[in-house]
Amino acid sequence: MRIEIAQSIREILDERKTITIQGLGSIKLIQKPAYFGELRKTMFPPSVEMLFEESTSSNEALIQRLMENEGLTKKKAKEALNKYFEAVVNALVNYRKVRLKGICRLDQSKSGKIKLEADPAFIGAYFKDLPEVPAKIITTLPKDANAASERAPEEIISASSAVSLPEISDQSYKSEISQETHSTEEKVKSVMTDLIAEMKQEAPSAPSAKAEANLEAAWAPEKYDEGYGLIPWIIGAVLLAALVLFTIFSIRQCQPSQDMPFSNETPTEHVTDMLIADETQEEDSSSNEPLLLPEQCIIITGSFASQANVGLMMTKISDAGYDVYTERSGNYTRVGLSFDCADVDLPAYLQNIRATIAPQAWYLDPELYVEYE
């Protein structure tokens, strides 16, 4: 049975949803609006652009689409999608380039940077055959301008030539200026004289020595009770002591417990930011309750922030012949393997994984603690 995963990916991208390739990053479509050309004389139609980002998200929409299009169960859809993305990652690791049919082409540089080139037939189908629209500037003229434009040029010239300016002689112009200047100076002098007289009449007289003595005697400082000055200091000391006690209590509450699992960064041969943490707790030896095993056991071999390191660990696990398992945990991506739990010596199996793949591997499911050798 042939499963058309690429067709389902194109449908999800068409709905403007993100597709995540585990171990690499995400692919999505964005719409670019129409824009003006040079000198704003032409408007170009909108378009679609495909982007690649080094981030991950859930592929639930894609899994659901595979179930609808291909008639698969959720488990079969996940398996088919994981194999498809594993093939993409392996091709990039081995050949540094891979083509997703009808979607895009991915190229990886020597520094590990991914470059995406969208399929022209896919993104070119959007807004196809929309032409360029010429942009025209619309101007409005006032009514006077319209009336002037309706008149003949000869009428405009004759009307402008009919206007004449009166002649002004130099002598009459100078005499008028001198008369106006003299009258202005007289007016300013009279106004200033009246203003000074009013200010002298309204100015208050200085108080006599007797009046000053009465004013000084009328004011007497209030008696100040020194006992009230200690109250603010006492209140401040009590508040400060309460603040110190609250701070000490908060620090003790925030200190990590000695029984919490310890996480540390442990670099491997080819991983630079690997974070391995055994999150299972050691079982109580006095408990006689049997361990309930799931259908599929999961071992975590590392947790990484860089998608490049996630891909390298996935390749290492796949090359060793195991089924790759990944999940998100905060800002990190956990990488490990899954296998059938039936008739398997779980401690011995984990020790083998520690010896061949990751020295600090641990069980995620079931919650089984195995001593490190």
PLY file of the C-alpha trace (Angstrom):
ply
format ascii 1.0
element vertex 373
property float x
property float y
property float z
element edge 372
property int vertex1
property int vertex2
end_header
0.00 0.00 0.00
1.45 3.36 -1.06
0.82 6.27 1.31
0.89 9.75 -0.23
2.36 11.70 2.69
3.50 14.61 0.50
-0.08 15.29 -0.63
-1.28 15.51 2.97
1.64 17.83 3.81
0.66 20.16 0.93
-2.94 20.26 2.19
-1.85 21.16 5.73
0.51 23.88 4.44
-2.32 25.24 2.29
-4.34 25.73 5.50
-1.45 27.89 6.84
-0.51 25.31 9.48
3.05 24.34 10.44
4.71 21.02 9.54
7.49 19.83 11.88
10.29 17.54 10.72
11.58 15.94 13.91
15.28 16.55 14.23
15.39 19.48 11.77
12.74 22.17 12.19
9.42 23.42 10.82
8.02 24.45 7.41
5.16 26.89 6.91
3.56 29.16 4.29
3.05 32.90 4.75
1.10 35.26 2.51
2.77 38.43 1.28
0.38 41.31 0.47
0.29 43.31 -2.74
2.92 46.02 -3.07
3.81 49.04 -5.19
6.62 48.87 -7.72
9.28 51.44 -8.48
8.08 55.06 -8.39
4.66 53.73 -7.25
3.46 53.49 -10.82
2.52 49.80 -10.68
0.90 47.57 -8.05
2.01 43.93 -8.04
-0.36 41.12 -6.92
0.02 39.26 -3.59
2.15 36.12 -3.35
3.00 33.17 -1.07
6.38 32.39 0.50
7.59 29.18 2.19
9.80 29.52 5.29
11.98 27.11 7.32
12.41 27.69 11.07
14.50 25.84 13.66
11.52 25.21 15.92
9.21 22.28 16.58
5.49 21.88 17.14
2.87 19.15 17.15
1.98 17.30 13.93
-1.49 16.33 15.15
-3.19 18.06 12.20
-1.01 16.16 9.72
-1.62 12.81 11.48
-5.37 13.45 11.42
-5.21 14.29 7.69
-3.30 11.07 6.97
-5.98 9.10 8.82
-8.70 10.75 6.71
-6.95 10.56 3.33
-5.38 7.10 3.61
-7.83 5.36 5.96
-5.15 4.60 8.58
-5.34 4.20 12.31
-3.60 6.79 14.44
-0.78 4.37 15.27
-0.18 3.48 11.60
-0.28 7.17 10.60
2.36 8.03 13.23
4.60 5.17 12.11
4.36 6.17 8.44
5.10 9.82 9.27
8.09 8.93 11.47
9.61 6.76 8.73
9.10 9.52 6.17
10.83 12.15 8.32
13.62 9.72 9.29
14.35 9.22 5.59
14.50 13.02 5.15
16.94 13.42 8.06
19.14 10.53 6.90
19.33 11.97 3.39
20.42 15.34 4.75
23.04 13.75 7.02
24.47 11.58 4.22
24.02 13.73 1.10
23.36 17.24 2.54
20.32 17.65 0.28
16.86 16.14 -0.06
13.75 16.92 -2.12
10.22 16.65 -0.73
8.15 15.82 -3.82
5.94 18.71 -4.85
6.82 20.73 -1.73
10.40 21.96 -1.47
14.10 21.13 -1.52
16.32 21.26 1.58
20.08 21.85 1.43
22.40 21.67 4.45
25.67 23.62 4.52
28.86 22.38 6.13
28.09 24.54 9.15
24.75 22.75 9.58
22.51 25.60 8.39
19.40 24.51 6.46
18.37 26.34 3.26
14.87 25.86 1.83
13.90 26.27 -1.83
10.15 26.00 -2.43
8.73 24.12 -5.41
7.71 26.80 -7.96
4.75 24.73 -9.14
3.37 24.56 -5.59
3.67 28.20 -4.49
3.13 29.50 -8.03
-0.42 28.15 -8.06
-1.45 30.83 -5.56
-2.70 34.10 -7.13
-1.83 32.71 -10.56
-2.49 34.90 -13.62
-3.19 38.02 -11.54
-1.88 40.94 -13.61
0.05 44.01 -12.57
-2.24 46.97 -12.02
-1.10 50.44 -13.14
-1.41 53.00 -10.34
-2.74 56.42 -11.39
-2.63 59.56 -9.23
-6.06 61.24 -9.13
-5.97 65.03 -8.70
-8.84 67.49 -8.14
-8.78 71.10 -9.32
-10.55 73.99 -7.52
-13.55 75.68 -9.13
-11.56 78.85 -9.87
-8.95 76.80 -11.69
-11.67 75.10 -13.77
-13.16 78.49 -14.63
-9.75 79.83 -15.57
-9.05 76.80 -17.73
-12.28 77.42 -19.68
-11.21 80.98 -20.57
-9.26 81.63 -23.70
-5.54 82.43 -23.38
-6.08 85.79 -25.06
-8.61 86.82 -22.39
-6.25 85.87 -19.55
-3.38 87.88 -21.06
-5.55 90.93 -21.68
-6.97 90.83 -18.15
-3.56 90.61 -16.55
-2.18 93.43 -18.69
-5.08 95.74 -17.70
-3.96 95.89 -14.06
-1.81 98.94 -13.30
0.03 99.98 -10.11
0.03 103.56 -8.74
3.29 105.45 -8.85
4.85 106.57 -5.51
7.33 109.42 -5.36
10.30 109.21 -2.99
9.64 112.61 -1.33
6.00 111.92 -0.41
6.89 108.44 0.88
9.64 109.79 3.17
7.43 112.55 4.61
4.63 110.11 5.45
7.09 107.79 7.25
8.55 110.65 9.36
5.08 111.87 10.41
3.95 108.38 11.45
7.18 107.82 13.42
6.85 111.13 15.33
3.22 110.46 16.29
4.09 106.92 17.49
6.86 108.21 19.77
4.53 110.78 21.35
1.92 108.09 22.09
4.50 105.78 23.72
5.83 108.58 25.98
2.34 109.51 27.21
1.45 105.87 27.98
4.69 105.29 29.95
4.16 108.47 32.00
0.62 107.44 33.03
1.81 103.91 33.93
4.60 105.16 36.22
2.20 107.50 38.05
-0.27 104.67 38.71
2.51 102.38 40.04
3.62 105.06 42.55
0.09 105.51 43.86
-0.61 101.75 44.28
2.79 100.75 45.80
2.35 99.51 49.43
4.22 101.36 52.14
6.97 99.54 54.06
5.92 98.36 57.54
7.25 100.26 60.49
9.57 98.83 63.10
6.69 98.61 65.57
4.58 96.63 63.15
7.47 94.22 62.52
7.86 93.70 66.26
4.16 92.90 66.58
4.37 90.38 63.77
7.32 88.64 65.36
5.61 88.52 68.72
2.42 87.15 67.25
4.23 84.03 66.01
5.25 81.45 68.59
6.44 77.95 67.78
4.25 75.11 68.98
5.56 72.87 71.68
6.85 69.63 70.22
6.45 66.43 72.13
9.67 64.46 71.71
7.90 61.24 72.68
6.08 61.06 69.33
9.38 61.09 67.41
10.26 57.53 68.57
7.08 55.92 67.22
8.05 56.02 63.49
11.46 54.52 64.33
9.88 51.67 66.32
7.40 50.89 63.51
10.19 50.93 60.92
12.32 48.53 63.00
9.42 46.08 63.37
8.69 46.15 59.62
12.36 45.63 58.80
12.57 42.62 61.15
9.44 41.13 59.56
10.89 41.63 56.08
14.15 39.87 57.08
12.24 36.89 58.54
10.05 36.64 55.43
13.13 36.68 53.18
14.85 33.90 55.16
11.68 31.77 55.05
11.34 32.29 51.26
14.97 31.32 50.63
14.55 28.09 52.61
11.39 27.24 50.69
13.12 27.81 47.34
16.15 25.64 48.12
16.07 22.35 46.15
15.47 19.19 48.06
18.30 16.71 48.44
16.00 13.96 47.13
15.33 15.65 43.77
16.77 13.93 40.66
20.02 15.45 39.49
20.43 16.79 35.94
23.75 17.57 34.34
25.09 18.22 30.88
27.18 15.34 29.57
28.75 15.76 26.13
29.13 12.64 23.97
31.36 11.97 20.97
29.33 14.12 18.59
26.84 16.07 20.75
27.56 19.56 22.12
24.52 20.41 24.27
23.25 17.04 25.44
21.25 17.02 28.69
20.74 13.55 30.16
18.65 13.16 33.31
17.41 9.96 34.93
13.94 11.10 35.96
12.86 7.79 37.48
13.20 7.22 41.19
14.78 4.17 42.77
12.19 1.63 43.83
11.79 0.67 47.43
13.41 -2.75 47.85
10.91 -3.64 50.55
7.94 -3.29 48.15
6.64 -6.57 46.75
4.25 -5.03 44.21
4.92 -6.34 40.65
6.02 -3.82 37.98
3.28 -3.15 35.38
4.91 -3.19 31.95
3.47 -1.22 29.00
3.24 -2.58 25.47
6.20 -0.47 24.37
9.13 0.37 26.65
10.90 3.70 26.13
14.54 4.51 26.92
15.78 8.12 26.79
19.36 8.50 25.55
19.63 12.29 25.62
17.86 15.64 25.67
19.04 18.46 23.36
18.31 22.10 22.65
19.90 22.10 19.18
17.97 20.39 16.40
21.23 19.43 14.72
22.24 17.36 17.76
18.77 15.82 17.85
19.29 14.66 14.27
22.71 13.20 15.05
21.39 11.19 17.99
18.42 9.96 15.92
20.84 8.79 13.24
22.99 7.00 15.80
19.98 5.15 17.23
18.62 4.30 13.78
21.99 3.01 12.58
22.14 0.73 15.63
18.88 -0.90 14.50
16.46 0.59 17.06
13.15 2.44 16.63
13.65 6.16 17.28
11.49 7.93 19.87
11.28 11.74 20.35
9.25 14.12 22.51
9.37 17.74 23.64
10.30 18.59 27.26
10.32 22.34 27.82
13.05 23.91 25.67
14.65 20.52 24.99
13.86 17.58 22.71
14.20 14.14 24.23
15.59 11.44 21.97
15.54 7.74 22.70
14.28 4.39 21.47
11.19 2.23 21.91
10.93 -1.57 21.91
8.57 -4.42 22.77
8.72 -5.16 26.50
7.61 -8.79 26.23
10.20 -11.36 27.41
12.97 -8.78 27.83
15.41 -8.47 30.73
14.87 -4.75 31.26
17.97 -4.02 33.42
20.27 -5.96 31.09
18.71 -4.29 28.04
19.31 -0.82 29.49
22.93 -1.64 30.42
23.54 -2.70 26.82
22.15 0.64 25.56
24.38 2.50 28.02
27.41 0.59 26.77
26.73 1.11 23.05
24.84 4.43 22.66
24.59 6.68 25.75
26.32 6.01 29.10
23.55 7.70 31.11
20.44 6.34 29.35
17.38 5.78 31.54
13.86 4.34 31.37
11.00 6.74 30.67
8.36 4.01 30.50
8.16 1.97 32.70
9.49 4.00 35.63
12.28 1.56 36.41
15.53 2.65 38.04
18.65 0.69 37.08
21.96 1.18 38.90
24.82 2.62 36.85
27.79 0.28 36.46
0 1
1 2
2 3
3 4
4 5
5 6
6 7
7 8
8 9
9 10
10 11
11 12
12 13
13 14
14 15
15 16
16 17
17 18
18 19
19 20
20 21
21 22
22 23
23 24
24 25
25 26
26 27
27 28
28 29
29 30
30 31
31 32
32 33
33 34
34 35
35 36
36 37
37 38
38 39
39 40
40 41
41 42
42 43
43 44
44 45
45 46
46 47
47 48
48 49
49 50
50 51
51 52
52 53
53 54
54 55
55 56
56 57
57 58
58 59
59 60
60 61
61 62
62 63
63 64
64 65
65 66
66 67
67 68
68 69
69 70
70 71
71 72
72 73
73 74
74 75
75 76
76 77
77 78
78 79
79 80
80 81
81 82
82 83
83 84
84 85
85 86
86 87
87 88
88 89
89 90
90 91
91 92
92 93
93 94
94 95
95 96
96 97
97 98
98 99
99 100
100 101
101 102
102 103
103 104
104 105
105 106
106 107
107 108
108 109
109 110
110 111
111 112
112 113
113 114
114 115
115 116
116 117
117 118
118 119
119 120
120 121
121 122
122 123
123 124
124 125
125 126
126 127
127 128
128 129
129 130
130 131
131 132
132 133
133 134
134 135
135 136
136 137
137 138
138 139
139 140
140 141
141 142
142 143
143 144
144 145
145 146
146 147
147 148
148 149
149 150
150 151
151 152
152 153
153 154
154 155
155 156
156 157
157 158
158 159
159 160
160 161
161 162
162 163
163 164
164 165
165 166
166 167
167 168
168 169
169 170
170 171
171 172
172 173
173 174
174 175
175 176
176 177
177 178
178 179
179 180
180 181
181 182
182 183
183 184
184 185
185 186
186 187
187 188
188 189
189 190
190 191
191 192
192 193
193 194
194 195
195 196
196 197
197 198
198 199
199 200
200 201
201 202
202 203
203 204
204 205
205 206
206 207
207 208
208 209
209 210
210 211
211 212
212 213
213 214
214 215
215 216
216 217
217 218
218 219
219 220
220 221
221 222
222 223
223 224
224 225
225 226
226 227
227 228
228 229
229 230
230 231
231 232
232 233
233 234
234 235
235 236
236 237
237 238
238 239
239 240
240 241
241 242
242 243
243 244
244 245
245 246
246 247
247 248
248 249
249 250
250 251
251 252
252 253
253 254
254 255
255 256
256 257
257 258
258 259
259 260
260 261
261 262
262 263
263 264
264 265
265 266
266 267
267 268
268 269
269 270
270 271
271 272
272 273
273 274
274 275
275 276
276 277
277 278
278 279
279 280
280 281
281 282
282 283
283 284
284 285
285 286
286 287
287 288
288 289
289 290
290 291
291 292
292 293
293 294
294 295
295 296
296 297
297 298
298 299
299 300
300 301
301 302
302 303
303 304
304 305
305 306
306 307
307 308
308 309
309 310
310 311
311 312
312 313
313 314
314 315
315 316
316 317
317 318
318 319
319 320
320 321
321 322
322 323
323 324
324 325
325 326
326 327
327 328
328 329
329 330
330 331
331 332
332 333
333 334
334 335
335 336
336 337
337 338
338 339
339 340
340 341
341 342
342 343
343 344
344 345
345 346
346 347
347 348
348 349
349 350
350 351
351 352
352 353
353 354
354 355
355 356
356 357
357 358
358 359
359 360
360 361
361 362
362 363
363 364
364 365
365 366
366 367
367 368
368 369
369 370
370 371
371 372
